[in-house]
């Protein structure tokens, strides 16, 4: 099998990228937090899910 120099697929351009960085507005701030050893873990707000859907006090379940 040889590598083709012509592609049968049209070219693709990435025109935008998006991301969420915990505790930071951008990747630079997030990287500084990582290097600084910041604890970025937070509790999930109660408005994001119903704990009853995921938790059962019976450990045998």
Biopython code that builds the backbone (N, CA, C, O; Angstrom):
import numpy as np
from Bio.PDB.StructureBuilder import StructureBuilder

atoms = [
    (1, "UNK", "N", (0.844, -1.165, 0.000)),
    (1, "UNK", "CA", (0.000, 0.000, 0.000)),
    (1, "UNK", "C", (0.894, 1.233, 0.000)),
    (1, "UNK", "O", (1.830, 1.325, 0.794)),
    (2, "UNK", "N", (0.613, 2.159, -0.868)),
    (2, "UNK", "CA", (1.403, 3.385, -0.929)),
    (2, "UNK", "C", (0.570, 4.556, -0.454)),
    (2, "UNK", "O", (-0.658, 4.549, -0.545)),
    (3, "UNK", "N", (1.254, 5.549, 0.048)),
    (3, "UNK", "CA", (0.574, 6.743, 0.534)),
    (3, "UNK", "C", (0.227, 7.640, -0.650)),
    (3, "UNK", "O", (1.091, 7.992, -1.453)),
    (4, "UNK", "N", (-1.028, 7.997, -0.743)),
    (4, "UNK", "CA", (-1.483, 8.851, -1.831)),
    (4, "UNK", "C", (-1.157, 10.307, -1.528)),
    (4, "UNK", "O", (-1.293, 10.759, -0.391)),
    (5, "UNK", "N", (-0.735, 11.022, -2.534)),
    (5, "UNK", "CA", (-0.460, 12.446, -2.354)),
    (5, "UNK", "C", (-1.709, 13.282, -2.575)),
    (5, "UNK", "O", (-1.737, 14.467, -2.243)),
    (6, "UNK", "N", (-2.740, 12.665, -3.134)),
    (6, "UNK", "CA", (-3.994, 13.376, -3.348)),
    (6, "UNK", "C", (-5.050, 12.781, -2.431)),
    (6, "UNK", "O", (-5.175, 11.561, -2.326)),
    (7, "UNK", "N", (-5.799, 13.634, -1.779)),
    (7, "UNK", "CA", (-6.834, 13.180, -0.862)),
    (7, "UNK", "C", (-8.183, 13.182, -1.558)),
    (7, "UNK", "O", (-8.488, 14.078, -2.345)),
    (8, "UNK", "N", (-8.981, 12.176, -1.265)),
    (8, "UNK", "CA", (-10.331, 12.133, -1.821)),
    (8, "UNK", "C", (-11.308, 12.905, -0.940)),
    (8, "UNK", "O", (-12.479, 13.051, -1.290)),
    (9, "UNK", "N", (-10.837, 13.393, 0.184)),
    (9, "UNK", "CA", (-11.681, 14.163, 1.098)),
    (9, "UNK", "C", (-11.370, 15.650, 0.960)),
    (9, "UNK", "O", (-10.223, 16.032, 0.727)),
    (10, "UNK", "N", (-12.401, 16.485, 1.104)),
    (10, "UNK", "CA", (-12.143, 17.929, 1.044)),
    (10, "UNK", "C", (-11.370, 18.393, 2.281)),
    (10, "UNK", "O", (-11.475, 17.766, 3.335)),
    (11, "UNK", "N", (-10.604, 19.466, 2.175)),
    (11, "UNK", "CA", (-9.861, 19.970, 3.335)),
    (11, "UNK", "C", (-10.813, 20.489, 4.413)),
    (11, "UNK", "O", (-11.927, 20.927, 4.124)),
    (12, "UNK", "N", (-10.358, 20.431, 5.637)),
    (12, "UNK", "CA", (-11.145, 20.884, 6.779)),
    (12, "UNK", "C", (-10.365, 21.971, 7.500)),
    (12, "UNK", "O", (-9.149, 21.867, 7.661)),
    (13, "UNK", "N", (-11.062, 23.014, 7.934)),
    (13, "UNK", "CA", (-10.430, 24.085, 8.706)),
    (13, "UNK", "C", (-11.086, 24.168, 10.077)),
    (13, "UNK", "O", (-12.310, 24.240, 10.180)),
    (14, "UNK", "N", (-10.279, 24.159, 11.121)),
    (14, "UNK", "CA", (-10.786, 24.362, 12.474)),
    (14, "UNK", "C", (-10.821, 25.864, 12.690)),
    (14, "UNK", "O", (-9.784, 26.528, 12.670)),
    (15, "UNK", "N", (-12.024, 26.398, 12.899)),
    (15, "UNK", "CA", (-12.159, 27.851, 12.990)),
    (15, "UNK", "C", (-12.464, 28.331, 14.406)),
    (15, "UNK", "O", (-12.612, 29.531, 14.633)),
    (16, "UNK", "N", (-12.558, 27.415, 15.348)),
    (16, "UNK", "CA", (-12.811, 27.829, 16.717)),
    (16, "UNK", "C", (-12.594, 26.680, 17.686)),
    (16, "UNK", "O", (-12.731, 25.511, 17.326)),
    (17, "UNK", "N", (-12.256, 27.023, 18.910)),
    (17, "UNK", "CA", (-12.037, 26.041, 19.957)),
    (17, "UNK", "C", (-12.620, 26.609, 21.238)),
    (17, "UNK", "O", (-12.549, 27.814, 21.476)),
    (18, "UNK", "N", (-13.191, 25.750, 22.056)),
    (18, "UNK", "CA", (-13.768, 26.194, 23.315)),
    (18, "UNK", "C", (-13.402, 25.206, 24.411)),
    (18, "UNK", "O", (-13.268, 24.009, 24.154)),
    (19, "UNK", "N", (-13.241, 25.699, 25.625)),
    (19, "UNK", "CA", (-12.934, 24.833, 26.759)),
    (19, "UNK", "C", (-13.327, 25.533, 28.051)),
    (19, "UNK", "O", (-13.413, 26.760, 28.107)),
    (20, "UNK", "N", (-13.562, 24.744, 29.080)),
    (20, "UNK", "CA", (-13.811, 25.264, 30.422)),
    (20, "UNK", "C", (-12.631, 24.872, 31.294)),
    (20, "UNK", "O", (-12.207, 23.716, 31.300)),
    (21, "UNK", "N", (-12.104, 25.839, 32.028)),
    (21, "UNK", "CA", (-10.964, 25.592, 32.892)),
    (21, "UNK", "C", (-11.380, 25.859, 34.333)),
    (21, "UNK", "O", (-11.749, 26.986, 34.662)),
    (22, "UNK", "N", (-11.331, 24.846, 35.203)),
    (22, "UNK", "CA", (-11.756, 25.032, 36.587)),
    (22, "UNK", "C", (-11.015, 26.170, 37.279)),
    (22, "UNK", "O", (-9.785, 26.180, 37.327)),
    (23, "UNK", "N", (-11.759, 27.117, 37.808)),
    (23, "UNK", "CA", (-11.177, 28.206, 38.575)),
    (23, "UNK", "C", (-10.460, 29.261, 37.768)),
    (23, "UNK", "O", (-9.873, 30.175, 38.348)),
    (24, "UNK", "N", (-10.485, 29.170, 36.445)),
    (24, "UNK", "CA", (-9.755, 30.116, 35.600)),
    (24, "UNK", "C", (-10.585, 30.519, 34.394)),
    (24, "UNK", "O", (-11.485, 29.795, 33.967)),
    (25, "UNK", "N", (-10.269, 31.674, 33.861)),
    (25, "UNK", "CA", (-10.959, 32.152, 32.668)),
    (25, "UNK", "C", (-10.305, 31.668, 31.384)),
    (25, "UNK", "O", (-10.925, 31.688, 30.320)),
    (26, "UNK", "N", (-9.044, 31.229, 31.481)),
    (26, "UNK", "CA", (-8.332, 30.805, 30.278)),
    (26, "UNK", "C", (-7.295, 29.734, 30.622)),
    (26, "UNK", "O", (-7.056, 29.431, 31.791)),
    (27, "UNK", "N", (-6.692, 29.177, 29.586)),
    (27, "UNK", "CA", (-5.717, 28.103, 29.770)),
    (27, "UNK", "C", (-4.484, 28.573, 30.541)),
    (27, "UNK", "O", (-3.904, 27.805, 31.309)),
    (28, "UNK", "N", (-4.085, 29.818, 30.343)),
    (28, "UNK", "CA", (-2.908, 30.344, 31.046)),
    (28, "UNK", "C", (-3.145, 30.372, 32.547)),
    (28, "UNK", "O", (-2.292, 29.938, 33.322)),
    (29, "UNK", "N", (-4.291, 30.877, 32.957)),
    (29, "UNK", "CA", (-4.623, 30.909, 34.380)),
    (29, "UNK", "C", (-4.744, 29.519, 34.973)),
    (29, "UNK", "O", (-4.308, 29.279, 36.099)),
    (30, "UNK", "N", (-5.335, 28.603, 34.218)),
    (30, "UNK", "CA", (-5.474, 27.226, 34.674)),
    (30, "UNK", "C", (-4.097, 26.595, 34.862)),
    (30, "UNK", "O", (-3.859, 25.909, 35.856)),
    (31, "UNK", "N", (-3.195, 26.822, 33.916)),
    (31, "UNK", "CA", (-1.840, 26.273, 34.018)),
    (31, "UNK", "C", (-1.116, 26.846, 35.235)),
    (31, "UNK", "O", (-0.401, 26.121, 35.927)),
    (32, "UNK", "N", (-1.293, 28.129, 35.498)),
    (32, "UNK", "CA", (-0.680, 28.739, 36.685)),
    (32, "UNK", "C", (-1.219, 28.091, 37.957)),
    (32, "UNK", "O", (-0.469, 27.851, 38.903)),
    (33, "UNK", "N", (-2.531, 27.808, 37.976)),
    (33, "UNK", "CA", (-3.121, 27.134, 39.137)),
    (33, "UNK", "C", (-2.528, 25.742, 39.327)),
    (33, "UNK", "O", (-2.249, 25.329, 40.452)),
    (34, "UNK", "N", (-2.338, 25.024, 38.228)),
    (34, "UNK", "CA", (-1.746, 23.686, 38.308)),
    (34, "UNK", "C", (-0.324, 23.769, 38.846)),
    (34, "UNK", "O", (0.043, 23.026, 39.757)),
    (35, "UNK", "N", (0.478, 24.670, 38.286)),
    (35, "UNK", "CA", (1.863, 24.814, 38.743)),
    (35, "UNK", "C", (1.937, 25.282, 40.186)),
    (35, "UNK", "O", (2.866, 24.925, 40.910)),
    (36, "UNK", "N", (0.961, 26.082, 40.607)),
    (36, "UNK", "CA", (0.930, 26.579, 41.973)),
    (36, "UNK", "C", (0.350, 25.592, 42.968)),
    (36, "UNK", "O", (0.323, 25.865, 44.168)),
    (37, "UNK", "N", (-0.115, 24.444, 42.484)),
    (37, "UNK", "CA", (-0.658, 23.429, 43.383)),
    (37, "UNK", "C", (-2.026, 23.773, 43.931)),
    (37, "UNK", "O", (-2.403, 23.282, 44.995)),
    (38, "UNK", "N", (-2.779, 24.606, 43.228)),
    (38, "UNK", "CA", (-4.111, 25.000, 43.693)),
    (38, "UNK", "C", (-5.059, 23.807, 43.719)),
    (38, "UNK", "O", (-5.034, 22.955, 42.831)),
    (39, "UNK", "N", (-5.896, 23.763, 44.755)),
    (39, "UNK", "CA", (-6.940, 22.743, 44.845)),
    (39, "UNK", "C", (-8.162, 23.293, 44.127)),
    (39, "UNK", "O", (-8.823, 24.199, 44.635)),
    (40, "UNK", "N", (-8.467, 22.761, 42.965)),
    (40, "UNK", "CA", (-9.551, 23.277, 42.138)),
    (40, "UNK", "C", (-10.808, 22.419, 42.219)),
    (40, "UNK", "O", (-11.752, 22.633, 41.459)),
    (41, "UNK", "N", (-10.828, 21.455, 43.128)),
    (41, "UNK", "CA", (-11.992, 20.583, 43.264)),
    (41, "UNK", "C", (-13.056, 21.294, 44.091)),
    (41, "UNK", "O", (-12.774, 21.841, 45.157)),
    (42, "UNK", "N", (-14.282, 21.274, 43.578)),
    (42, "UNK", "CA", (-15.412, 21.872, 44.287)),
    (42, "UNK", "C", (-16.569, 20.883, 44.305)),
    (42, "UNK", "O", (-16.598, 19.933, 43.523)),
    (43, "UNK", "N", (-17.515, 21.112, 45.197)),
    (43, "UNK", "CA", (-18.714, 20.283, 45.243)),
    (43, "UNK", "C", (-19.593, 20.593, 44.042)),
    (43, "UNK", "O", (-19.636, 21.725, 43.559)),
    (44, "UNK", "N", (-20.289, 19.575, 43.571)),
    (44, "UNK", "CA", (-21.238, 19.774, 42.480)),
    (44, "UNK", "C", (-22.465, 20.462, 43.070)),
    (44, "UNK", "O", (-23.007, 19.991, 44.069)),
    (45, "UNK", "N", (-22.915, 21.569, 42.472)),
    (45, "UNK", "CA", (-24.100, 22.255, 42.999)),
    (45, "UNK", "C", (-25.315, 21.330, 43.003)),
    (45, "UNK", "O", (-25.484, 20.516, 42.096)),
    (46, "UNK", "N", (-26.154, 21.457, 44.020)),
    (46, "UNK", "CA", (-27.339, 20.600, 44.135)),
    (46, "UNK", "C", (-28.301, 20.794, 42.976)),
    (46, "UNK", "O", (-29.141, 19.931, 42.719)),
    (47, "UNK", "N", (-28.192, 21.906, 42.278)),
    (47, "UNK", "CA", (-29.068, 22.152, 41.131)),
    (47, "UNK", "C", (-28.665, 21.341, 39.905)),
    (47, "UNK", "O", (-29.403, 21.309, 38.921)),
    (48, "UNK", "N", (-27.506, 20.684, 39.946)),
    (48, "UNK", "CA", (-27.021, 19.947, 38.775)),
    (48, "UNK", "C", (-27.533, 18.512, 38.689)),
    (48, "UNK", "O", (-27.512, 17.916, 37.612)),
    (49, "UNK", "N", (-27.987, 17.954, 39.796)),
    (49, "UNK", "CA", (-28.539, 16.602, 39.771)),
    (49, "UNK", "C", (-29.319, 16.333, 41.040)),
    (49, "UNK", "O", (-29.182, 17.049, 42.032)),
    (50, "UNK", "N", (-30.134, 15.301, 41.001)),
    (50, "UNK", "CA", (-30.860, 14.855, 42.182)),
    (50, "UNK", "C", (-30.071, 13.706, 42.793)),
    (50, "UNK", "O", (-29.917, 12.649, 42.181)),
    (51, "UNK", "N", (-29.575, 13.921, 44.002)),
    (51, "UNK", "CA", (-28.750, 12.908, 44.655)),
    (51, "UNK", "C", (-29.510, 11.598, 44.806)),
    (51, "UNK", "O", (-28.910, 10.524, 44.797)),
    (52, "UNK", "N", (-30.839, 11.685, 44.946)),
    (52, "UNK", "CA", (-31.659, 10.486, 45.106)),
    (52, "UNK", "C", (-31.556, 9.557, 43.892)),
    (52, "UNK", "O", (-31.754, 8.348, 44.016)),
    (53, "UNK", "N", (-31.255, 10.107, 42.744)),
    (53, "UNK", "CA", (-31.118, 9.291, 41.539)),
    (53, "UNK", "C", (-29.842, 8.446, 41.545)),
    (53, "UNK", "O", (-29.741, 7.480, 40.789)),
    (54, "UNK", "N", (-28.869, 8.800, 42.388)),
    (54, "UNK", "CA", (-27.562, 8.148, 42.354)),
    (54, "UNK", "C", (-27.122, 7.529, 43.674)),
    (54, "UNK", "O", (-26.155, 6.768, 43.707)),
    (55, "UNK", "N", (-27.816, 7.844, 44.757)),
    (55, "UNK", "CA", (-27.370, 7.384, 46.069)),
    (55, "UNK", "C", (-28.421, 6.490, 46.704)),
    (55, "UNK", "O", (-29.613, 6.797, 46.678)),
    (56, "UNK", "N", (-27.970, 5.389, 47.271)),
    (56, "UNK", "CA", (-28.834, 4.514, 48.049)),
    (56, "UNK", "C", (-28.077, 4.202, 49.332)),
    (56, "UNK", "O", (-26.944, 3.724, 49.276)),
    (57, "UNK", "N", (-28.684, 4.465, 50.493)),
    (57, "UNK", "CA", (-27.966, 4.230, 51.750)),
    (57, "UNK", "C", (-27.661, 2.753, 52.009)),
    (57, "UNK", "O", (-26.842, 2.434, 52.872)),
    (58, "UNK", "N", (-28.306, 1.857, 51.276)),
    (58, "UNK", "CA", (-28.069, 0.426, 51.442)),
    (58, "UNK", "C", (-26.801, 0.032, 50.676)),
    (58, "UNK", "O", (-26.809, 0.038, 49.445)),
    (59, "UNK", "N", (-25.710, -0.311, 51.377)),
    (59, "UNK", "CA", (-24.448, -0.624, 50.695)),
    (59, "UNK", "C", (-24.486, -1.912, 49.870)),
    (59, "UNK", "O", (-23.582, -2.157, 49.072)),
    (60, "UNK", "N", (-25.523, -2.739, 50.055)),
    (60, "UNK", "CA", (-25.591, -3.995, 49.304)),
    (60, "UNK", "C", (-26.200, -3.822, 47.917)),
    (60, "UNK", "O", (-26.275, -4.777, 47.144)),
    (61, "UNK", "N", (-26.630, -2.621, 47.608)),
    (61, "UNK", "CA", (-27.266, -2.392, 46.306)),
    (61, "UNK", "C", (-26.225, -2.246, 45.222)),
    (61, "UNK", "O", (-26.570, -2.048, 44.057)),
]
sb = StructureBuilder()
sb.init_structure("model")
sb.init_model(0)
sb.init_chain("A")
sb.init_seg("    ")
for serial, (resi, resn, name, xyz) in enumerate(atoms, 1):
    if name == "N":
        sb.init_residue(resn, " ", resi, " ")
    sb.init_atom(name, np.array(xyz, "f"), 0.0, 1.0, " ", f" {name:<3s}", serial, name[0])
structure = sb.get_structure()
